[in-house]
Amino acid sequence: MLAPASLTRRARDFGRRHWLLLVVFLAGAALRAAAWLAYPPALLYGDSFRYLDNVGVHNPTGLHPIGYDLFILNPVLSIGGLGLVTALQHAAGLACGVALYVLARRLGVRRNWLAALVAAPILLDAYAVQIEQMIMSDVWFQVILVALLWLLLGTRRGAQPPVWAVAIAGLLFGIAVVFRMVALPLVIPAAVFLLIAGGVWRGWFTWAAWKTILPRLAVLILPFLIVVVSYGAYYASWAGHFALSPSTGNVLYARGAVVADCDNLELSEPLRIACPSEPLDDRLGSDVYAHMGANEEWRAQWPEGTNLVRVQEDFGKAVIRQQPFDVAWAITKDFFKGFRPWRVDAEGDVSVQRWHFLPTYQFYNHEEQSREYALRFSGEEPESRPSLGTPLRWYQLGGGFTNGTLLGVAGLIGIAAGVGLTRRVRESGMRSATLLPVGLALVSLGGAAAFEFSWRYQLPALTLVPLAGALGLTAFLRSRDRGDLDPDDQHATPDPDGPTEDDGGADGLDASGTGGAESNGAESNGAGSNGAGPNGAGSSNGPLDDPPDRRASSPVG
């Protein structure tokens, strides 16, 4: 057992080295405590009632998949109320911020201020805190993303991850789909990462490389498919046909209705009825059309028994087929809206005011229902504490959020580093580690934009893009000597055991996890530093160890 003096010295040393993280963490904790106390027991949005109605039922044919009510609400509400759910969500948000900081340091971000900037968006963004106070699945999707980053990057510090970590990641990718359908294509950038991580891409024409790649691809995709197909089979047990969600028709109709040039479209009579009555220049937002199926007046236009879900789906497909460039342009515009500097609305957007703190409790036009559900699940009615809600609103509207333009810049830095824009970056050994969060962000934000733009759907960028930017900036600034380290790191105690195969080589972290040797995983040394055994594609003198001049000119790292 360590003596009190030793513990005090270690705590003082930790505070001196990581004081900026501590400041950001405490500020984030204060924000979450204020939100939790300001709006007890929880904020209830329209989607919240659907989740709560599905507790103990787990009907997959509703608007949302069942992951949130099955894995979170059901067990937590069995021992507590809605206040316990939101408390756990706030704790999860804080844990994600710390985990990203530690991951950034582990991957070679030696500047503490830069690692703290990776954690700051999640810890300090008022929109993230507001969502955590809601009965919504968003924060748990964020937790899964952080866990995936750790499994694929943190276990080998950016080199080829071990097979067991990839297998767990595959399982988590499947579970992510059960939480949010937008997660379905996220496995693609992970598979691409496995094709290039650790410099193994240099040996694509050798069997040694594929002995490393193929087992990992198999254990990534197989658990993912098992979860997704099992969920589809469970859906079929309720609906009578295999599917993952009933919302495909809503999504396709919403995207097509906004841009449909009905005067020039070739449509059957049932689809012609689905054309919006508003002129093309005065169309409503995607969110309105996505929920049009609940409008009785709209439904009454078709004969009784018409499959309106199929009508919506076929209408959306017809618009996409006949107006592909209009649809693509609309999606592109929605994608880039998230990189505006301020949280403002454009015409047709889901109002950003839905995600604003108010001085008093936000009932979202369903006060009676909110009171009923709060009483049912927590035994208390919603309360308002303006003394806390008002400062939270001031903070949020006064700049307490992540600037979208800065996020865009961080993403561009990550992309530039990932493709190896300079020789220093190509020699950094950090390129594939940078490309993974960038790829996950592009797919996640792109999938959301394919449906509609909402500031809520931009929150995954807070988890992924700052890490990519920090890794990319480190790759651009990195040098091969220890002069690149923080002053504290220059005196750090090296790992007495040295870099191991499980560590992916010497990769910028010492025994204290705060910096050390120069190389970041196996990339800068070719795939060979991963070993010739089950965890590597070749030996240090194997076919994947290209000469330095060849590696430096390679386009992907």
N, C-alpha and C positions, 0 to 999 in steps of 0.2 A: 504494500500500500504506500502510495506517495505521501510524503510529509506535507503538512499544510503549507509550509513555506515553498515547497516545490510546486504545489498546485497553484499557489498565488503567482509564482514566477511564470508558470506556463500560461495562466490566464492573462497576465499582463502582456506577455509576449504575443499571444494570440490577438489581443485587442490592439496592440501597436501595429501588427502586420495587417489586420483585416478590419481596421476601424471603420472604413467607409461602408463595408457590407453591414456592419453592426448598426450604423446610423440609418442606412436604407431599410434594414430589417425592422428596426424599432419603429420607424415612421410607418412602414406598411402594417405592422401590428397595431399601431394606434388607429390607423384608418379603419381597419377591420373591426376593432373593438367598438369604435364609434358607430359604424354601420350596424353592427349586431345589436347594440343598445338602442339605436335610433328607431329601428323598424321591427320590433318584435311581433310575432315570433319569426316571421319570414315574409319577404315580398312575394306576392302571388300574381304571376303573369297568366295570360290566357292558357299557355301551354302547361302551366303548373297544375291546373285542374285535371288535365288529361293524364299527366303522370300519376297524380294522387288517386284518380279513379281506377287506375290500372294496378295499384298495389294489391298484392294477393290474387290478382286475376291474371295479369301478364298476357293479355290479348295482343298478339303481334300485328293484328290487322288494323290497328289504329294509326293515327297520323305519325306517331313516333315509335321507334323501336323500343324494346322492353328493357334494355340494359340498365337504365337509370333506376327504374322502379324495382327491377329484380335484384340488382347487386348493391344498391345504395338505400333507396327508400324503404324497401321491405325490411331489411335487418335493422336499420337505425330506428325506424318508427316502432319497431317491436319493443324497444327499450327506452325510447324517449320521444320527444315531440319535434315539431318543425324547427324549433330553436336549436336542438342538437344537430339536425341536418346542416343548418347554416353555419354553426360553429365548426363542424368538421370540414365544411367547404372552405371556410376562411383559413383553417389550419392547413388544408391541402394547398391553398394558394401560397401561403408563406413557405411551405416545404418545397414547392416547385421553384420558388425564387432561390432558395439556398442550394438546392440540387443543381440548378443551372450554373450558379457561381462556382461550385466545387467542380463541376464537369468542365467548365471553361478553363479553370486552373489546371486540371488534370490533362487537358488536351494541349497545354502549352501556352495559354494566355498568362504570361508572367506578370503583367502590369495589373496590380490589384484594382486600380480605378477602372480599367477596361473590363475586368471580370465583374465588377460591381455594376457596370452599365448593362451587362447581360441580364442581371437579376432585377435591375430597377424597374423596367416596364411592367413586369408581373407584380412586383411588390407595391408599386406606387400608382399604377394607373387606376383612376377612380372608376372607370367603366368595368374593369376586371373585378374590383371590389363590389360594385353594385350587382353584377351577375352572381357573385358568390353569395350574396344575401338573398337571392331568388331561389325558389325551388325549380332549378333548371339543371340540365346535364352538362353544361359547358365546362365547368371547372374540372370535371372528371375526364373529359376528353383531353383537357390540358395535362392532367396527371398522366394519362396514358402516353401522350407525346413525349413527356419528359422521361418516363420509364423506357420508352423505345430508344431515345437518344443515349441513355446510359447503357442499355444492353448492347447496342450496335457500335457505340463509340467509346464508352467509358471502360468497358471490360478489357479492351486491348489498346486503349488510347489512340483510336483512329486507325489501327491496323485491322487485319482480318479478325473479326470477333470469333470467340470460341463457338463450337457447334451448339453447346447447350444454351448459350445466350441467344443465338439466332433462333433456336427452336422456341424459346420463351417469347421472343419478339414476334414470331409468326402467330403464336397463340394470342398475343396482345393485339396484333393487327386485326384478327378476327373479332376479338371482344370489342375493339374500337368501333367496328361496324354495327355491333349490337347496341352501342350507345348512340352513334351518329352515322347515318348512311353516307355522309360525305366522306367518311373514312375508307370507303370501299377501294378506291384506286391508290391509297397511300402505300400499299405494298410494292407498287411499281418502283418508286425511287429507292426503296430499300433493296430491291433486287438489283437495281443498277449499281448501288453502292457495293454490293457483294462482288460484282463483276470487276470492280476497279480498286477496291480497298487494299492497302498494303502494297501497291505497285504490281498486283498480280496481273493486271491487264497487259503488262509487258510480255507475259508468257502465254497469251491467248492461243498461240499456235503450238503450244507444248502440252503434253499430257500432265506434266507436273502441276501446271496452273489449274487445270480442270479438276484434278484430284482435290484441290483446295476449294474451288468454286462450287462444283456440283453438289457435294454433300450439304453445303450451307444453303444453296438454293432449294434443295429438297426439303430440308427441315424448316425453312422459312415458309414455303408455299403449302406444304402438306397440312400443318396445323391450322393455317389460315383457312384453307379450303374446308377442313373438317368442321370448323366453327361456322363458317358461312353457309355451307350446305346443310348442316344440322339445323341452323336457324331457318333456312328456307323450308326444310321438311317440317319443322315445328309450325311455321306459317301455314303450310299446306294442311296440317291437321286441323286448323281453324277455318281456313278459307276454301279448302277443297282443291287448290291448285298451288303449284310451287311459285313462290315469290319471296322477296325480302321486305317489300314495303308497298302499300297501296297508293303511295303519293306520286308515283311516276307520272300518272295522268295529270295531276295538279301542276307538277313542275313543268312538264312539256307545254301544257296549255298556257300557263302563266308567261313562259318565255316567248311563245309564239304569238299570243294575243297582243302583246305590246307593239310588235312590229308588223303584224299581218296586214298586207295590202289586199283587203278583201275584194276590191273591185277587179283585181287582176289574177286572183288565185283560182285554180281549178279545183273545186270542192264538190263533194256529193251534197245532197240536200241536208242530211243531218249535220254535216260539218258546216255548211253554209249558215245554219241557224246559230252555230257557236261563235260566228264572227262578232266581235264587239260592236255595239251600236255607236260608240263614240267615234268621231272622225280620227283618222290616223294621227294627226298632229295634236289631238287632245286626249290621247289614251291615258288611262289610269295606270298606276304602278303595278308591278308584277305581283306584289303582295295581295292586291285586291282581286286580281284574276285567279290567283292560286286558291283563294277561298270562295270562289264564285259558286262552286258546287253546293255550298250550304245555303245559297240564296233560293228561296222557294219560287220566287217570281221567275228567276232564270231557269230553274229546272222545269217549270210548267210549260216551257216552249216545246218540249218533246212529248210524244205519246207516253203514257204510263208503261213502265217496264223497260224503257230504253236504258241501255247500259251507258250511263253518262261518263263513267270513268274511261270507257273505251272511246267515247266521242272526244273527250278532252285529249286523250293520248294520240288519237289519229289526227286530230286537228293540229296539235303541236308538231307531229312528224311531217304533216303536209306543208306546214310553213317552213320548217327547217329544210325540207327537200326542195321547195320552190324558191325560197329566199335565203339561201345559206349565208350570203355575205351580210345581209341585214342582221341576221341572228348573231353571226360571229362578231360584228361590230358592236352590237348591244352588249354582248358578254364582255368584250374587251373594255368597253367604257366602264362597265360595272367593276371589272377587275382593278382598274387603275384609280377608281374613286377612293379606295382605301388608303392611297398614298397622298391624299390632300393634307395640308398642314393642320387644318382645323376640322373638328367634328361638326360638319354642317350638312344640310340636306340639299340634294338636287331634286329636280322635279321627278315625281314618281317613286322616290326612295321611301323605304320604311323610315318613319320619323325617328330621328336620333333622340327625341324627347322621351321615347319609351325607355331609354337606358339612362335617364337623368335621375339623380337624387332630387327629391323634393323636400321642402322644410317639414312637411307632414307626410304621413303614410300614403303611398301611391296605390290607389285602388283600381286603376285601369278600367274604369267604367263598370266594374262588377263588385261594388262594395258589399252587397248582401251576400253574394257567393263567397267572397273573401272571408267575411266574418263567420260564415257557416263552416268553411273548411278549416279555418284556424281553430275554431272551437272543437271540431271533430277530431283533429289530429294533434292538437296541443292543449286543449282544455282552456284556452284563453283567446280573447279577441285581439285583433291587431291594435297596436298602440302607436302613438306619434310622440316623438320627443324633439320638438323644433330646436331646442338648444343644441342638439347634436346634428339634426338634419340640415339646418341652415348652414353651418360651417362646411359640412360635406358638399353641399351644393355650390357654395362659393369656391371651394377647392377645385371641384370638377370643372365648373364653367370658367374658372380663372386660369386654366392651363394645367390642371392635374391629370394629364393624359399624355400618351406617347404621340409625339409629332409624326404624322404619317409620312411626311417627306423625308424625315430622318430615317424612318424605317426603310423607305425605298432606297436611300443612299446605302444603308447597311446591307441591304439585299444585293445591290449592284457590286459592292465591294466583295461580298461573298462569291458572287458569280465570277467576277474578274479573277479572284484568287483560285477558284475551282478550275477554271480553264487554263490556268498557268500563264497569266499575262506577262510576267517578267521572269527572268532567270532566277532571281532570288526566291520567288514564289515556287517555281518548279523544283527548287532544291530544298524547300521548307519541310516537305513531308506532311503537309497539312491539307492537301488539296481535296482528297476524297472526303475527309472529315468535314470540310467546309461545304461540299456539294450536297451532303445528306440533308442537313436542315434546310438548305435552300430548296432542294427538290421537294421535300415534304411541305414546305410553305407554298410553293407554286401550285402543287396539286391541291392542297387544302383550300387555298384562296380561289383557285380557278374553278374548283368544283362548286364552291359557294356562289361565285359569280355566274355560273351557268344557270343557277336558279334565280337569284335576285341579289341586289346589293342591300346589305344591312350592316351597320357598324358592329353589331353583335357578332356577325360572322367573320370579322377581322381579328377577333381576339387570339386565334391560334398563331397569328403572326408575332404576337408578343412573346411567345414561347420559342419560336424557331428563328426568326430573322435576326434578332440581336446577337444570338450565338454565332450565326453564320458570319455576320459582320465583324465580330470580334476575332474569330479565327482567321478570317480573310485579312484583316488589318495586321494581325500578328504575323501572318505569312509574308505580307509585303514589307514589314519592318524588321523581320527577323534577320539576325546575323549568325555566323557560325561560331562566334566566340562568346564567352560568358559576359562580355560587356553589355549584352542585350538584356541582362537580368535587372530586376529591381535591386536597389542597394541592399535590401534585406535578404534577397535571394543569393547574393554573392557570398553571404556568410552562412548559408543554409548547410545543414549537415547532410552529406550524401548518404544514400542508402548503403549500409554496410554490405548488403548482399549483391549490390550492383543490379543492373537491368536484367530481368529474366525473360524467358520466352513468353511467359504468361503476361508480362507487361508489354509485350510488343516491342521490346527493345528500349533503349534509353530514349525517353520521349518528353523531356521537359518537366518532369516532376521528381522531386526528391522524396525522401522518406516522410517528410512532413506534408507532402502534397502541395508544396508551394513553389516549385520551380527546381530545376536541376540541370540534367544533361541536355544536350542540344537537340538531338534527333527526335522527331515526333513519330514514333512507330516505325513500321517497316518501309514506309513509302520512299523515304529519301535514300534508303539503301537497297531498293528493289524488294521484291516479295521474299527474297531469300532470307532476310532477317527473321522471318516468321518460322524458319526451320523447315527441314525436309520431311518431318513427321506429319501427323494428322492435322497439325495446326498451321502448316506452311506449304508453300508451293515450290520450294527449292532450297538448297543449302546456300550458305553465304558465298559459295563459289559456283553456284548453279547457273542454269541457263537464263534465269530471270535477272541476274545481276548485270545490267548493262553498264558500259563505261560511263563515267560522269558526263562526258560531252553528249552522249546519246540521250541520257536521262534528261539533261537540261533542256533539250529541244523538244521533248515530248509534249503533245498538246493536252493530255489529260493525266492527272496525277493520282 
